Amino acid sequence: MRKLCFAMVVGLAPLAVAAQDNPAKSGNNLAETFGTREAVRQISLSPDGTKAAIIQPTKGHGSALMIGDMVNGGELKAILTSSGNPDKLGDCHWSTDTRLICRISITSDVDGERLGFSRIVAIDADGKNLKMLSARTSDRALGLMQNGGSLIDWGAGGDGSALMTRLFVPEVSTGTHIAESQSGLGVELIDTRSLSRKQIEPARESAVDYISDGRGNVRVMGLQPKTGTGYDSGKIVYSYRTADSRAWKPLTTVTVVAGQTAGFVPYAVDPALNVVYGFENQTGHTALYSIALDGSLTKKLVLSRADVDIDDLIEVGRQNRVVGATFVTDRREAEFFDPALKTLRAALGKALPGKIITFIDASADEGKLLLFAYSDVDPGRYYLFDKKTRSMAEVLASRPGLDGVKLATVKPITYQAADGTNIPAYLTLPAGSDGKNLPAIVMPHGGPGARDEWGFDWLSQYFAARGYAVIQPNFRGSTGYGDAWYEKNGFQSWRTSIGDVNDAGRWLVKSGVADPKKLAIVGWSYGGYAALQSSVLDPDLFKAIVAIAPVTDLDTLRNEARNFTNFPQVDALIGHGPWVAEGSPARNPAKIKAPVLLFHGDIDTNVRIGESRLMADRLKDADRKVELVEFKGLDHQLDDDTARATLLSKADAFLRSSMGM
C-alpha cells in the first residue's frame, strides 16, 4: 500500500482490486478508460475498523459486494453480486463486525407504469446467512410495498440490531384473524441475525420521515398529509419528543412549492446537546440552525453565509454524530464544530495538499477514520487514518485506470451574461494546450435544482483529453446561490437560464478560447434540455448538439408525474403559461439548425425515453439532422461501462464530423 507521511506511518498491506487498463501504457481507447465506472461505488468500515465492505462494478452494469482486510490487505473477496438487470446493489453497512445490511433496488413495470422498489437484506461477512430484513407482503396485500424500509439507527446496544422504517400494507381480512391491518410508515427494531422484530413506532398513514438520536430513540417525526385526490399536500408537519417523554410536540411545518422549500427542515438530532440540526432559508440563502428539544424550541443560527447556501452536514461514526457543515464557493469548504476534528482536518490538509477531504466512515470508537480525498486532476483515493498511531495509508483509488494519465486542471472563472450579471463557471482546458482557438464545449449541468462543483468530472475530462475546451456554467436557475439566483427555476425562467448558457459559449469565443466554427454544447438531463433549447434561443451559436436523457417537452414531463403522489410539486415546478410551449424544444424543432445526437436509456424513470423519441421524430419532420441512440435496460445514469464508452466515442465522432474536425 502506498503510504503518506503523517507524523508516523504504519505498514498496512494494500487491498488488491481488479486491474484496469491504463491508456498511457496500453494505448486502449480513451472512451473505454473514461467510461469505466468508479472502482469504489460505496465503502464502509466495520465497527472494529479491521474490515471494509466495498461495492465494486462488474462487467456490464452489475456490481459486487467485496470484503477487504484492513489489517493484512490482500485480495478482496466477493460475497454478494448483482447483475444490475433488474436488481441493483445499493449501499451496504456493518451491523456488527461480522454482518452487514444492504439495500437492493429493482425497477419493474406494473400496470403500464415503471416503478422502483427497494428491499433490505442482511448477510455475513463470509457470504453466508443471507436473509431478507424487509417485511414480506402476502398475496392478501391491498397495495404494493415499493419501499422496503430505511436504516435510521443501529439501536442502543451495538448487538446487531437496527432501527428500520417499515411500510405497512393492509391485507384482506376476510376469513383470517392474522391479516395486517396497519397502513403507513412505522419503525421496527430488528435483530439482523435472528430477524426478530419489535415495533417501535406505529404505522402512520401520512408519515414520511423519522429521525433518531443515534442512541435508539426516535425523536423527530414528519407527517405529510394527502390531498382529497390522494396527492402529496406539499406540506410536511414535523413533531418532536423531549428526552424524557413519548408524547409528540409540534416542531415545524415545511412547505415545498415549485422546487423551493420554506421552513426549518430537520436533518439530525444531537442527543448530547439535545437539539435537532436543520436547514432553513430566512434571508435569501439557506443556513444551518439548531432547535432545542427540551420543550423551549430555542432556535440558534449555527452557520450561514451571504454568498452561498449551507447545503450539508458532516457526520461521523455509527451514531452519525454531527461535527460540522459544508458549502460550496469556488470549491467545497467545511466548517467543523468539533475542535479535535477541526485540528485533524487542518493536519490532513497538509498531508494531502490541494485535495478536498471528506469523512466517509469511522470505527465504533471513532479511533479509525475512513477518508476520501480528491481534486480536479485526481478522481479520488480512499485512506484509513488511525488516531492512536497517527498514521494514514491509502486503501483504494477511485479510478485506478486513470493512474498515470495526465488530467486537465479545472479553473473557477466568471463571465458576463448579456445583462451584465457575472456568472460563475468552471473552465477545463486540454492539458498542455495554450488554451486558444480550440474546439470547445459548453456543458450545462442537470437539475435544474443543482449546480456544478470543482473536482474531477469524467465527461469534461474525457473531452479535454480529446482536445476540447469545456466550460460548465452555474447559470441562473442553479441552486446553491440563494433565492435570487434560483429565480423561478430553470423551466419557468428558461430564457434567463438558457441565455446564461449561451453567453458561456459567446464568452469562449470572445476570449479567444474557442474557434467559433467549432463550438458545441453537450448536456445530460436538464443539461440535455438546455443543449436543445439553446439553439431554439440562438440557432446559429452552436454547430453541434449532444443531449443525454433530455427533457424535451414540459407538458410531457408534467404528465409523466400525473400518476404519482408528487404530481402537484412537479406541476408547480413547470407551471402554466406561455413558457411551456416556448420553452419546449420538441415544439420548436424548426428553429434548431445544428445536427443533434440523442442518447437515452429505455428504462429511465427520471425522464422517460419517450421524450427523446418525440424530439427525434419532430426534428425529422422538420427535416433536421438527428440520431437517437437507445440503451436497452439502462436508466437515467447509464450506469454501464460499455454504454458510457459508446456514448463518449460516438459523441466525440459526431462532434468532429459536425464541426469539420
N, C-alpha and C positions, 0 to 999 in steps of 0.2 A: 504494500500500500504506500502510495506517495504520502509523505509526511510534511507538515508545515511546522516551522519553528515557532513555538508558543510557550516561552519560558522553558518547558521541557516537553519532549515528545516521547510517547511510548511506542513500542513496535507492534502495532496491530497488523494482522495479516489482511491482505486485500480480499474483497468479495469478488469472485470471478463472474463476469457477465458474458453473454453470447457475443462473439466477435462481430463487428460491423466494419464494412469496407471503408477505407479512407481514400477519397479520390486523389489526394495528394500522393498516395503511394501506389494505388491500383489503377488509377485512371477511370474508375467507374463513373457512370453518368451522374452529373451534379443533381439532376432531378431526383434520382433514386436516393442519393445521400441526404438531401434536404427534406425529401418527402418521408423519410423514415421517422416513425414516431419516437417519442422520448423513451429511453431505456427504462426510466422510472416513471410510471404513471401515478403512483402513490406509494408512500412508505410510512411505516410506523415502528416504534421501538417497544420492545417487551418491557413489562414493569420492572424487571431486574436489570434492564439495559444490556443484556447479553445477546439478544437476537433481534433481527429486523425482519418485518414482513414487507415484501416488495411486490407490487403488481407491475409486471413487465408485458410488453406487447409480444404476441406470437404471430406467426405467418398469417397474412390476410388482415382481418380486423379482430382477431382473437386476443386473449390475454391469459396470463398465468399468475397465480399467487406463489411467490418464491419465498423461501426462508433462508436467511443468511446468518452465519455465526459471526457476531461482532467481536468475539474474543480471539478465535483462532483463524477466522477467514475461511478461504477455500471456495469450492463451487456452491452456487446457490441450488437449493433443492425445491423442485416444483411439487406443490401439494394439492393444487386445485387449478383447473383450467376452464376456460370459457371460449366457445367458438366465436362469439360475437354475432351469431346468427341463429336464433334471435336473442339469446341470452348474453348479457354483458356483465362482467365482473366489475363492481364498483369499489368503494373504499373498504379496507379491512383494518380492524383494530384489535388489540390484545385484550381479552377479558381476564386472563391470568398469564403466567409465564409459559404456559403450555397450550393455551386455547385462544382462538380468535373468533370474532364475528365479522361477517362480510355482507355487503349489500349486493344483490343481483337485480338487474333491471332487464325488462323484456318489453318490446313493442309488438303489439298484436292488433289485428283487425277484429273489431267487434261491431256487428250490425252496420257495417259500412264506414265506421269511424276507426281511425288508427289511434289506439290508446296505449299509454305507458303504464306498466305495472312494476312494482318492486317487491322483493322478498328478502328477508334476513336469514342467514344460515350461520351455524357455528361449526367449527372444525378444529381438531387437534393440530398442533404444530408438526406432527409427523404425517399428516394427511388422513388420519383415521377419525372415526366417530363423527361423520358429517351428519348434522341434524338441522331441520328447519326450525327456526325460532319464531318466525311469523305465525300467527294463529291461522289455522286452516278453516276454510268455509266448507259447508256441506252442500249437497245438491238441493237442500231446502232453502238456501240463502235467497233473500229477496232483492239482492243487488250485487254489484261487483265490488270486490275488495282490491282496488288498484294499489292503495298504499299499504305496504307490508310492514309499516312501522319505522320508527327512527330511534336511535340510541340517544338518550338525553343525560344519562348519568351512569356511573359504574356502581352506584349504591354505596352504602357506608362501610361495608365490611371488607371489601377487597377480596372476596371469596369466590369470584367468578360470576356473581350476579350482576344484572344490568337493569336499569330503568329504561323501559322502551314504551313508546306510544303504541297504541293498538287501535285500528279502525274496526269497530264492532258493526257487523252487518246482521240485521234481524232475519229470522228464519220463519218459514211457515210453521205454525204451531199445531195445526190440525192433526190429531192422532198421536201426539207426543207431549211429554212433560219436560223434555230437556232442550227444547228449541231455544235458541238465543233470542232474547227479547230486546237487548240493549241496542242502541243505534248511535253512532258518532264516535268521536275520538276520545279515548281514555288512556290511562297509563298503567302498566303492569311491571312488577318486579319479577324477573325471570332468571332462574338458575340456568346458565348456559351449558351446563353438563347434564343435569337430570331433566331439564325442561319444565320443572315445577313452576307454576305461575301464581302470583298473588296480585289481585287488583288493588292498585294504589289510588287511582282516580277513576271515578265512574265515567262511563261514556256520556259525552255531551254532544248533542246534535250539531251545534254550531262551533264547537271547539276546533281551533286551527293551530294552537301553539301552547306548549307547556315548557317552562324554564325551571330547571332545578338549581340548587345551590352547590352542586358538586359533592354534597355530603348525603345524598339520598333523599332530599326533601324538595318537593315541588313547591316553588314559592311564587311563581307568576303563571297566569293562565290568560290566553287570548281567545275571545269568542267573536266570531264573525256571523252576524245574523244574515239570513237569506231574505230576499225579496219575496213578494207573493207569487212570483213566477219561478222561484227556485234559483235565481241568480245570486251571486255574492252581492252584498249591500254596498261594498266599498268602504265599510267601517269595521274596525276591529276594536272591541272593547276589552281592555286589559284589567285584570284584578290581581291582587297580591295577598299574601299571608304574612303576618308578623311571625317572628321566630317561635313564639310560644302559643300559637293558635292554629286551628284548622279552618277558621272562618275566613271567607273571601271578602276583601275590601276593595272599593274602586281605586284604580291606579291611574289610567289614562285612556283616552279614545284617539285612535289613529284613523285618518281618512286618506284614501288614495283616489285622486282624480286626474285623468289624462297623464298618468305616469308620474305625478308629483305627490309626495307624501306630506301630510300635515299632522303634527302631534308628536309626542315623545314615543319612539319605538324602542321597547326594551330588548336587550340582547343577552345580558349575562348578569348573574347575581354573585356578589361578593359576600360570603357568609361572615367573614371576619369583620368587615365594615358594616354589614347589614344594609347594603344598598344594592340597587339594580342600576347597571350602566345601560345607557341607550343613546340614540341619536335623535336630534330634533333640529329643525330649521326655524329659527326665530328671527334672524336678522338678514336673511337672504343667502346665508351659507349654512350648511349642516355642521353642527357642533356636537361634541360629546358631553353628556350630562350624567349626573347620578341623582337618584331619588332615594331617600331614606325609607326603609321598610319597617320602621319602628312605630308606625301609626301617625307620624308627623308629616310624612310626604315632603320633607325638606328637599328642595331641588338645588343642586350646585352645578355650576359650569366647571367642567373638568378640562376641556381643551377646545380651542376654537382658533380660526384664522380668518382674516379679512379677505384673502385672495382665493383660497380653495376650500373645498369641503373636507372635513374629517370623515373618513369613509370606512375604517375597520378597526377592530380591537386586536391587540396582541395578547394571546392566551397561551399559557404553558401548563404542562403537567396533566395528569389524569383528571384533575378537578377543574381543568380549563380556567386556571387562575388568571385573572385579568392583571396584566403587568404594564400595559401601555396601549397606545393607539397609533395609527398610521394615516398618512395623507400623501398626496402627490403634487409637487410643484413641477420643476423640470424632471425630477426623479422622485421615486418613492422615498419618503422620510419617515422616521419613527420617533415618537416621544415616549420614553419609559417612565413609569411611575415607581417602579421597584428600583431602589438605589443600587442594589447589588447587580441586577441585570443591566442597569444603565452603565455601570462601570465596565461590566463584562462586554457589553456591546461596543463600547469605545475601544477596548483592547482587541476585540475581534476585528474591528475595522482596520487596525494597524497590521494585524496578521494577514488580512485579505484586502489590501488596498484597492480602492476603485470598485469594490463589489458591493451590491446590495445584499444584506444578510437577513434572512428570516428564520424564525424559530419554528420548526416543524413538529417536534415531539420531544418528550422527556421521559426518563425513567420515573418510577413511582415516587422516589425521594427527590427528584429533580437534580440528582447528582450527575447524571449524564444527559446531555442535550443533543438532539439531532438538529442540524442546521442545514440551510440551503443558501448558497452564495452564487450570485450571477452578475453579469454585466452585459453590455451591448455586444462584446466580442467573445463572451463566454456563455454558452447556453445554460450553464449552471452545474454545480457539483454539490454533493451531499457530504457533510462532515459530522463526525462524532466528537463532541467535546466532553472531557472528563473534568469536573470541577475539582475533585480531590487531588488528582495528579497535575492539573492544569495542562493537560495535553490535548492535542487535536490531531485528527488524521482523516484523510479523505476516504470516504466509503464508496461512492459510485459517482460516475459522471452521467449527467442527464442525456447527453448525446455524444457517446464515445466515438461515433463515426465521423464527427467533425473535429476530433483532436488533430492538431497539425494543420488544419485548414485556416488560412488567413481570412478572418471575417472583417466586415466593414464596420467602421465606427459610426455611431448614431449621435447626431448633434441636435440638441434642442435649439430651435430658432423661432422667430416670429416673422410674419409677413403682413402686409396691409391689405385688408379687403377693400372693395370698391368704395365703401363709405368711410374709409379711414380707420376702421377698427383693427387693432393688432390681433392677429390670430396665432395662437401657439401651435407649433408643429414639430415634427422630428424629421430630420434630413439624413438619409443614408446614401453615401457616395461610394462607388466601387473602390475597393482597396487598391491603392497605388495610382488612381486616376488623378488628373489635375482638376476634376470637377467642372469642366467646361464643355459645352456643346455636345452633351451626352444624350443618348436616348433616355427618356425619363418617364416615370410612372407616378401619377397621383393615386394614393391608396387610402381612401376614406374607411374609417372603422365601422364595425357593426353597431347594433343597438336599436334605435338611436340613443337609448339611455345607457351610454357607455363612453369611454374615452381611451385613447392610446396612451401607453406609458413607455418610458425609456427602458431599454433592455434588449434581449435577443428576440427576434421575430423571424420565424423560419421562412415566411413568404417574402418579406422585404430583403432578407439576407440572400435568398436564392437569386432574386432578380439583380441584386447588387453584384453577386458573383458572376452573373451573366452580362455585366457591363452597364446596367441601368442605374440611373439615379432614382431614388424613391423618396417621396415626401408623404408624410402621414399627418394630415391636419386634424386638430381638435376644433372643428368648426362649431359655430353657434348651433345649439341643439345637443351638444355633448354634455354629459354630466361631469361633476367634479369641480365646476367653476361657479356654482351658485345659480339662483333662480334667474337672474337677468341674462345669463349666458344660455341657459336652457331654453329660454323663451317659451313658446307653446309646444315645443318638441319638434323633432326633425321632420315630421309629416305635416302638421298644420302650418309650421313655419318653414316649409321646404324651400321657398325662394331664398331665404336668408342662408339656410344650411348649405344648399347646393351652390348658391352664389359664392360662399366661402370656399367650398371645394374647388370650384372653377378658378377662383382667384389664386389658389395654390398653384395651379397649372400656369397661370399667367405670370406669377412670381418666378417660377422656374425658368421661363423664357426670358423675362425681363432681366433677371440676374445673370443670365448667360450660362446657367447650369444646363438648360435643355435646348436641344435642337428643336425649333418649333415644328418641324416636319416629322419629328419622331417623339411626339408627346402622346401618351396613352393613359388610360385610367383602369384600375383593377380594384374590385371590391367584393366583400363577402357579406351576405345577409343584407342589413341596411346599407352596408357599403356597396353591395351589388345594385341595390335600388339607386343609390347616389350615382353610381357609374352610368347607369342607363339614363337617369333623369338629368344628368349633367349635360348631355347632348340635346335634350329637349329644350334646355335653357339656352345653350350656346352650341349649335350644331357643328360649327367649324373649328372648335377648340381642340378636341381630341381626335386622333387619327385611328384609334382602335379602342374597343371596349371589351373588357372581360368581367362578367358578372357571375358570381358564385352564389347559389341558393338565394337569388334576389327576390325581394318584394317587387311586384310589377304592376299590381292594381290594388288600390287601397280598399275598395269595396270588397274585392275578393278576399283580402286579408281579414277584413271585418267578418265576412261570412264564414271564414274558417273557424272562427271562435264562437259562432252562434249557438252551437250545441254544448258549450262548456260553461261552467258557472262563472268564469271571469269575463264573460261577454260584455257586461256593462263597462268594465275598465278598458277593454280593447276598443269598444265603440267610442268611448270618450276620448281615448288617445288619438284616434283617427279623426273624430269629429264629423260634422256635416256642413258642407259649404262648397264653394267653387273650387277650393284647393284639392278636393278629392279627385275630380276629373283632370284638372290642370296638373296635378302632382302625380299622376299615374302614367308611367312610361308606356304601358300597354295600350293606353288610349291616345297616345301621341306618337305612333311609330313613324309617321311620315317625316317628323322633324329630326329623326336620328339619321345622320348621314354616314357615320363611321361604321365599319363592319363590327359585328357583335359575336362574341363567343360566350355561350352559357354553359355552366356546369350545375348539376343538381342531383342529389340522392333521392331515390324513388320512395324511401320511407321517412322522409323528412317530416317531422311533426311541428317544427317551428315555423317554417314556410313551406307549404305544400308544393310538390313538384308541378302541379297544375299551373302555378304562376309562371314558371319558365316555359312550359308548353304553350301557354297563352301568348307570352311575349314572342316566342319563335314564330307562332302562326301569324300574329299581327305584323311582324316585320316582313315575313314572306309575302303577305297580302299587299304590303306597301312596296314590294319589290326591293327590299333591302337585303344585304348580305348577312346571314346569320347561321350559326351552327349551335345545336344543343347536344351536349354530352351528358347522358344519364348514367348514374352509377347504381346498379341493382343492389338492393339490400343494405344501402347506406343511408344514414340520417344527415342532419344538418351539419355535423362536424366532419363528414367524410373521413371517419377515423379508421383509415386503412392505408397501409404503406403503398400498395400498388396504385390505388386510386389517387393518392396525393402525388405520387411520382408522375402519373399520367397527366394530372391536372397541370403540374408545373411544366412538363415538357411540351404539352400541347399549347399551353398559354404562351410560352416563350416562342415557339414556332409561329403561332398565329400573329403575335406582335411583330415579329421580324418580317413576316410576309406582308402584313398590312402596312408597315411603315417603310418598306423597301430596304430593309437592312440585309 
